[in-house]
Amino acid sequence: FLSKLYMVRTMLESLIADKRGSKKTLRSSLDGPIVLAIEDFHKQSFFFTHLLNISEALQQCCDLSQLWFREFFLELTMGRRIQFPIEMSMPWILTDHILETKEPSMMEYVLYPLDLYNDSAYYALTKFKKQFLYDEIEAEASDMLPSFLQSPRGWTWPVLQK
C-alpha cells in the first residue's frame, strides 16, 4: 500500500509542479479548484504513512532520550570539561524551572523530566548497544536525584501553601 501511495503522491506532485521557464505545464491547463484539491490531497497524504504505523510514530513522539544525548554530544564538542555540573543537565533545568515557577498545577509534572534518564538509558542499551553510555546516564541520574530531593525550593513551597 505504501508504494502505491508514494507513486500517487509522486505523480500528483509532477502534475501540479510549477516549473518556471517551461512553456506548457499541466498545471496551467487544470481548473483552479482542481489544482487546489490536488495540492490539499498531496499535503494531507504525507501523514498517511505515519497513521498506518501509528505505534512507531507514537513511540518516536514520546522518546525523550535525544534530549540527553544531544546534551552529551554538545559536551563532547566543547572539550573544556570532562564533566559539567548537574545544574547544567537538561532534566535538572526542566525540573528546576517547574520548581521555580511555584505554580501548584505544575507540581504534578515535576518528575516527568526525570523520564529523560529512562529513555536515554533504554536507547543507550538497545540502539547504541553501549554500556559506557548507560553507566554515564546512571551516574548522572544517581547524582541528580539526591540533589533534587535535598533542594529546599522543591519541598518547602507546597507545604507552606497548605
Secondary structure, DSSP 8 states (H G I E B T S, - for coil): -HHHHHHHHHHHHHHH---TT-S--HHHHS-HHHHHHHHHHHHHHTTHHHHHTHHHHHHHHH--HHHHHHHHHHHHHH-S-SS--GGGSHHHHHHHHHHHHT-GGGGGGTTGGGHHHHHHHHHIIIII--HHHHHHHHHHHHHHHHHHHH-HHHHHHHHHH-
